[in-house]
Amino acid sequence: MLKIKSLVREYRALLLFVFLLIFFRTAYADWSPVPTSSMEPTILPGDVLWIDKTSYGPSLPFLNKRLFAWGHPERGDIITFIPPHEDVLYVKRVMAIAGDSIRIEGNEIYVNGARLEQSVIESTDAEIIGTETIAGVQHAYKLSKERRIPYVGRTIVVPEGKLFAMGDYRNNSADSRIWGFVDENSVLGKVSAVAISFSSEREGLSKLAFSIQ
């Protein structure tokens, strides 16, 4: 017992730092590296995301467990969550919330019967970059001309406590079109910014912290 007390006194500053770090990552914010391209062009592989935990409620780092909720994701939010089919952290955009109807025909998306406004800003032999407006906020999307677009072709109503999430890289993303709804309880936070980027596709100051939509 005396030896333990002695160790605690000796490493008191380190233990306090570890406690505060865990508390910060649980209650306020966390960070997460991005390994895939499913959210291009908004988020790139090599980006490290800043995860806001004050929007929806605290969640435990490392264990990826939600403690309780005081807020709910909205349409257009980019969220981190555990999908229903595997214990891996995903990053996607909320396209529809509980009670919404959603219909997807290729890249055309209808939420509650209204088609989301889209426009093409760049088209090459390989890909299309466009913009899309959801909940009054515009964001970018991407399409590869060499890949098939997942086809849903029916109207789906999102159940209570669930979300319908998709990647911005529309035909290079495994999401709710394939494995179903996201449980709100599995949402760990809202992506508010890219903290830092190690992607070779970002240049200059854009590698530093900046907000995203």
C-alpha positions in Angstrom: 0.0 0.0 0.0 2.8 2.4 0.9 4.5 1.6 -2.4 1.3 2.4 -4.3 0.9 5.7 -2.5 4.5 6.6 -3.2 4.0 5.9 -6.9 0.9 8.0 -7.0 2.7 10.9 -5.4 5.7 10.5 -7.8 3.5 10.4 -10.9 0.7 12.7 -9.7 1.2 15.1 -12.6 1.2 12.4 -15.2 -1.9 10.8 -13.7 -3.7 14.1 -13.6 -2.8 14.7 -17.3 -4.1 11.3 -18.3 -7.4 11.9 -16.4 -7.9 15.3 -17.9 -7.1 13.9 -21.4 -9.7 11.1 -21.0 -12.3 13.5 -19.6 -11.7 16.0 -22.5 -12.0 13.2 -25.1 -15.1 11.9 -23.5 -17.1 15.1 -22.9 -15.8 17.7 -25.3 -13.9 16.6 -28.3 -11.9 13.8 -29.9 -9.9 13.3 -33.1 -10.0 10.5 -35.7 -7.8 9.8 -38.7 -9.5 9.0 -42.0 -8.3 5.9 -43.8 -10.7 5.7 -46.8 -12.0 7.9 -49.7 -15.7 7.4 -49.1 -16.2 11.1 -48.0 -14.3 12.7 -50.9 -14.2 15.5 -51.9 -15.2 16.9 -48.5 -12.8 14.7 -46.5 -9.7 13.0 -47.8 -7.7 10.0 -46.8 -5.0 11.3 -44.5 -7.2 13.9 -42.9 -7.5 13.9 -39.1 -11.0 14.9 -38.0 -12.0 17.1 -35.0 -15.0 15.4 -33.4 -17.3 17.6 -31.4 -18.9 15.7 -28.5 -20.9 18.7 -27.1 -23.5 18.5 -29.9 -25.0 15.1 -29.1 -23.5 13.9 -25.8 -20.4 12.3 -24.3 -18.9 9.0 -25.6 -15.9 7.0 -24.4 -12.7 7.1 -26.4 -11.1 3.8 -27.4 -14.2 1.9 -26.3 -16.4 3.7 -28.8 -19.4 3.7 -26.4 -22.1 6.5 -26.1 -22.8 7.3 -22.5 -26.0 9.3 -23.0 -27.5 11.8 -25.4 -28.6 15.5 -25.0 -28.9 16.3 -28.7 -29.7 14.6 -32.0 -28.0 14.6 -35.4 -29.6 16.8 -38.1 -29.8 16.4 -41.9 -26.5 17.3 -43.4 -24.4 16.6 -40.3 -21.2 14.6 -40.8 -21.0 12.1 -38.0 -18.8 9.4 -36.6 -20.5 6.1 -35.6 -20.3 2.4 -35.3 -22.3 0.8 -38.1 -24.7 -2.1 -37.5 -22.6 -4.8 -39.2 -19.1 -4.3 -37.7 -17.2 -2.7 -34.8 -15.3 -0.1 -36.8 -15.6 3.7 -36.6 -17.3 5.1 -39.8 -17.7 8.7 -41.0 -20.7 9.6 -43.2 -23.2 12.4 -43.8 -26.7 12.2 -42.4 -29.2 12.4 -45.3 -32.4 11.6 -43.4 -33.5 11.5 -39.8 -36.2 9.6 -37.9 -39.6 10.1 -39.5 -38.2 11.2 -42.9 -38.9 9.5 -46.1 -36.0 9.1 -48.5 -35.9 7.8 -52.1 -32.7 7.4 -54.1 -32.6 6.9 -57.9 -28.9 6.9 -59.0 -27.5 10.1 -57.7 -30.9 11.8 -57.4 -32.1 12.0 -53.8 -35.6 12.8 -52.6 -36.1 13.6 -48.9 -39.8 13.9 -47.8 -40.8 14.0 -51.5 -38.5 16.9 -52.4 -35.5 16.4 -54.7 -32.3 17.7 -53.3 -30.9 20.6 -55.4 -27.8 19.5 -57.2 -25.4 21.1 -59.7 -22.2 19.9 -61.5 -19.2 22.1 -61.1 -16.5 19.9 -62.8 -16.6 17.0 -65.1 -13.7 15.0 -66.5 -13.3 11.7 -68.3 -12.9 10.0 -65.0 -15.2 11.8 -62.5 -17.8 14.4 -61.7 -17.7 16.9 -58.9 -20.9 18.6 -57.9 -22.7 20.4 -55.1 -25.8 19.4 -53.3 -28.0 21.3 -50.8 -29.6 19.6 -47.8 -31.3 21.5 -44.9 -30.3 24.8 -46.6 -26.6 24.0 -46.5 -24.5 23.2 -49.6 -21.8 20.5 -49.7 -19.8 18.8 -52.4 -20.2 15.3 -53.7 -18.2 13.1 -56.1 -19.0 10.5 -58.7 -16.6 8.1 -60.5 -17.6 7.5 -64.1 -16.0 4.0 -63.9 -18.2 2.8 -61.0 -21.8 1.8 -60.8 -24.0 3.9 -58.5 -25.9 1.9 -55.9 -29.6 1.9 -56.8 -32.3 1.9 -54.1 -35.3 2.9 -56.3 -37.9 2.8 -53.5 -39.2 5.1 -50.8 -37.9 4.3 -47.3 -39.2 5.7 -44.1 -36.5 6.2 -41.4 -37.7 4.5 -38.1 -37.6 6.2 -34.7 -34.1 6.3 -33.2 -32.4 5.7 -36.6 -30.6 7.7 -39.3 -29.9 7.2 -43.0 -26.3 8.1 -43.8 -24.3 8.2 -47.0 -20.8 9.0 -48.2 -20.1 12.1 -50.3 -18.2 9.9 -52.8 -21.5 8.5 -53.9 -20.3 5.4 -55.8 -17.3 4.6 -53.6 -19.0 4.3 -50.2 -20.5 1.5 -48.2 -23.3 3.1 -46.3 -27.1 3.0 -45.4 -27.9 2.1 -49.1 -26.1 -1.2 -48.5 -26.2 -2.1 -44.8 -29.2 -0.2 -43.5 -29.9 2.4 -40.8 -27.5 3.9 -38.3 -28.7 3.6 -34.7 -28.6 7.0 -33.0 -27.1 5.4 -29.9 -24.1 4.4 -32.0 -23.3 8.0 -33.0 -20.1 9.1 -31.2 -19.9 12.7 -32.3 -20.2 15.4 -35.0 -17.4 16.1 -37.3 -16.8 19.9 -37.1 -13.4 20.3 -38.7 -10.3 18.8 -40.2 -7.7 19.2 -37.4 -4.8 18.5 -39.6 -4.2 16.8 -43.0 -1.5 14.4 -44.1 -3.1 14.1 -47.6 -0.9 15.0 -50.5 -4.1 16.4 -52.3 -4.3 19.3 -49.9 -1.9 22.1 -50.4 -0.4 24.9 -48.3 -2.5 26.3 -45.4 -5.4 23.9 -46.2 -3.4 21.2 -44.4 -4.0 23.1 -41.2 -7.3 23.2 -39.2 -10.4 24.3 -41.1 -14.1 23.8 -40.7 -16.1 21.5 -43.0 -19.7 20.9 -44.1 
